[in-house]
Amino acid sequence: MTSNAERSGPGISAIIIVRDNERMIARCIESVRWADEIIVVDSGSSDRTSEICRSLGVQFHVTADWPGHGPQKNRALDRATCDWVLSLDSDEWITPALRAEIVRAVAEPHARNGYEMPRRSSFCGRAMHHSGWWPDYVLRLFRRAHGRFTDDVIHERLVVAGTVGRLREPIMHEAIIDLDQMVAKMNAYSTSSAQMRLSRGGRAGLATAVLHGAWTFFRTYVLRAGFLDGREGFMLAVANAEGSYYRYLKLMLLREEQLKVTANGDG
């Protein structure tokens, strides 16, 4: 991390949320060693994540609960002290070329309040060039005083007041390692998404689940040219379709359970 004496421009806080990611967290942290401070917020890892983070000398904090991605990122943001914030997921990392572009961007006299950057994601070892995964612009760099994450449990958004620019160099992302991780993520995300939709009054039926699943496959594989990503493109399209199908199927079942509980309570 950069010392105060070494600062030559606006300070940058790197914030990272993590849980049970001993495989990737060191790479993520090492890629932002140049930041003025690195803040890692852990939601209760049971592997070596905590040990690794502490050994790398970052500001490491553990929360007693998991409120969802948006609220957890805001907890990390609240601990940042620099004018600029760079938000990373623990399976992402910054290249030297992106670092240089970030440093130049924040030093500009008329810098924007936030910057998107393209994200280069891999699926089961293959860098995806289509399938809706590229260029996949993500808003990750912003002035601390002008940005805040939404409180969504998943698929949170960073909301920045003011103008937002774009960087050219990509942020790297090892999204899916293998099929076991793919299935685990699909199950966890579809459950969280269904619960979030239910809390907002959402409803679904079997036909809704089937149609959303079919449309998602068609959009990923055909409209977004997933077929050009080879077998991994097909695998991703199927995974996306299953995730969408289960999201609405779980919403349907949760809604039915909710109605049963309400009916029993009225009785």
N, C-alpha and C positions, 0 to 999 in steps of 0.2 A: 504493500500500500504506500501511497505517496505521502511523504511528510510535509508539514506546513512549509518548511524551507524550500522544498522542491516544487511547490505549486507555481505554475507559470500562467495560470488562467483560472477561470471559474472552477470552483470545487465540484466534484461529482461523487455522489453516494451510490454505491451499487447495493441493491436490495434483492434478496433471494429467499423464497420460502421453500421448505423441504420437509420430506418425511421418508425415511427408509430408502435412501438413494446413495448408499456407500459406493456404488459403482461409478457414479458420474459427478458427485458433488465436488471432488477435488479439481477436476478439469474445469468445471464452471468457475470455481473460486480463483484458480490460477489465471484464468483468462481475463480477470478484472483486477489483478494485482496492482495495476497502475491507478486505480480509483483512489480517491482521498480517504474513503472509508468503505468497508464491506460489512453489511449487516445481514446476518442469516437468522431467520426465524423458523424454528423446528416445532412441529406439532406432536412430538412424542415418538421419535424414531426408536426402534428396537434393535437396529443393526449397528454398524460402526460409524454411522453418519455423524453423531455427536463427537466421537473421538477424533475423527478426521477434521472436522471444522475447528475444534479447539486447538488441534495441533498446528493449524494453518494461521492461527492468530487473528481470526475475524471476531467481530462483535457477535457473539452467539447467544441466542435467547430461545428458551423453550416455553411453549404455551401449554396450559393444562387441558385445553379443548381444541376442537377443530370447527371453527365457525363457517368454513367455506373459503374458496379461493379469494374472492373479493375482500371480505373482512380481514383475512389473514394478511393479504398484501398491504392493506391499510395499516395494520399493526406494524409491519416492517417499515412502511413509509413514515409513520409517526416517530420512528426512532432516527430517521435521517436528519442530518444537520446541514448538508451542503446545499448550495443554490440549485444544483441539477441532480436529478435522480435517474439512474439506469436500472430498470427492473428486469430481472432474469428468472426463468424457471430453472430448476436444478439440472434439467437435461439439456440445457442450452449452453453455448459458450461464444465468446467474442474473438474474432480473428484479429491479428495485428493490423490488417488493412481497415477493418471496421473501427478499431480503436483510433487509428489516425483520423478517420473521417469524423468520428464523434468529437474528438478533441478540437478539430478545426471548426466544427459546427457550433459548439458552445462558445467558442472564442470570437465568433463573428460579432461585429458591433450591432448588427440588426438581426440577431438570432431569433428564430421563431420560439414559441412557447413549448413546442413539442416536436418530436421527429419520429416518423415511421421508418422502418427498415424492412427489406425483404427477408423472409426466413427460408433457409434451405434445410428441409427436413428429410430424414431417412426413415425408411420402413423396412424392417428385417434386413438391414445392411445395405439397402439400395437407396441412393439419393433420388428423390422423386422430382421429376421435371414437369409433371402434368397433374392430373387427378384433383385439381383444385388446391394442391399443396405448393405450387410455385406460381408467382412470386410470394403470395401469402404475406402481404404487408402487415406488420404488427407495430403498434405504438408503444415504445418502450423507454424512450428518452424524453424527459420533460422537466420543466422548471418546477421545483417542489411547491412553490406557492400557488401554482396554477393547475395542479393535477390531483385527481383523486380516483380511486377505483370504485366501481359500483359494488353494491352489497350482494351481488349474485353468488350463489353457492358454487356454480360452475359457469363457464363461458362469461366470466366477468369482463368488463370493459374498462379501459382507462379513459376517463373523461378529462380533457384538457381545455381550459378556457383560453381562447385566443387562436392564433393561426398555428397550423401544423405543417411542417415541411417533410420532405422525404430524403433519406440517405440512399446511396447506391449499393454499398457493400452489404452482403447478407449476414445475418446472425445465424449461427449453426444450431441445429436441433436434431438430437437423436430421439425421435418421437417414439418409435416402437422397436424394441430389440428383437423379440421373437414372438411366436404365436401365443405362448403362455401369457406374456405381458399384454398382448393385444386383447385376449379374452377377458383378462382381469380388468383392464381399463374400460372395455366396452360394458362390462357388467356394472362396474362402479359408477361410470358416467351416466348410463341409462337410468339407474336407480335415482341418482341425485337429480337428474333432469326431470324425471317423472314426479318426484316429490316437490320440486320447485314449481312445476306447472300446476300441480294439484293445489298448492298453497295460493296460486293466483286464479283459482277457479277453473282451471283447464279440465277438459273431459275428452274422452276418446272411446272408440269402439274397435272391434276386431278389424272391420273394413278399413278404418283409419290407419291402424298399425300396418296392415298389409300394403295399402297404397303408398304410405310414406316410405316404407322399406323399398318397394319397387322403384319409386321415383328417385330415391337416393342412389340406388345402384345405377340407374340410367344416367343421372346427372354426373356422377363421378366417373363412370367408365366410358360414356359416350360423349356427353356435352363438354366435359372437362378433359377429354382425351386420355382417360386413364389407360386405355388399351396401348398407348405409346410407352407406358412404363412397364411393359412386359408382364410376367406373371405376378410381380408385386403389385402392379396396377390393378389386376383382377382381384387379388387378395384384399387389397385396400377397399375396393368397391364393395366387395361382399361384406367386409367388416363394417363399413359405413352403413350399409343397408341393414345389417343385423342390429347395429346400435340404434338406428332409427325405429326399426320394428319393435324392439324390446322397450324402447322409451315409451312408445304409445301403448303397448300392451301392458306395461307396468302401471301406466297412468290409469288405464281402464280398470285394472284390478284394485288399485288403491282407491279409486273413486267408488267402486262397488263396496269396498270395505268401509269406507267413510259413511256411505249411505246406510249400511247395516247398523253401524254404531249409532248414528243419529236416530234411526228408527227405533232401536232398542231403548235409547235414552228417552224418547218421547213416550214409549210404552210404559 
